[in-house]
């Protein structure tokens, strides 16, 4: 029993679609855990304002503000240490003030720069949690800032 050329083409196409679908499903299952951001060498956790507030209530957690000095002066979360992620020496400055044995909670204005900072820090071996929505979400939730 032999298949026609058209039938073989259809079967080959279906097999390729199945393999492609299986590969995509495996990649999604491996790299998309809720609340986790992935890079090749690192991962950090994104949390909302309430989770972040609970996290930083732990005295073992180090709080890092990744914004500029001007933004920090306008208002920051109490206890935060400022290290601007836009500076070329961010990693050097951050590793000089942060203890790798203690977790780090990081934030910025909207969450984008702190996500970049979180990636850089996790690549250095830190356990990092990022505030989703940044200090804007923090303020919108009625949480206090200090100057």
Secondary structure by P-SEA (a helix, b strand, c coil): ccccaaaaaaaaaaaaaaaaaaaaaaaaaacccccccccccbbbbbbcaaaaaaaaccccbbbbbcccaaaaaaccccbbbbbcccccaaaaaaaacccccbbbbbbcccaaaaaaaaaaaaaaccbbbbbcccaaaaaaacccccc
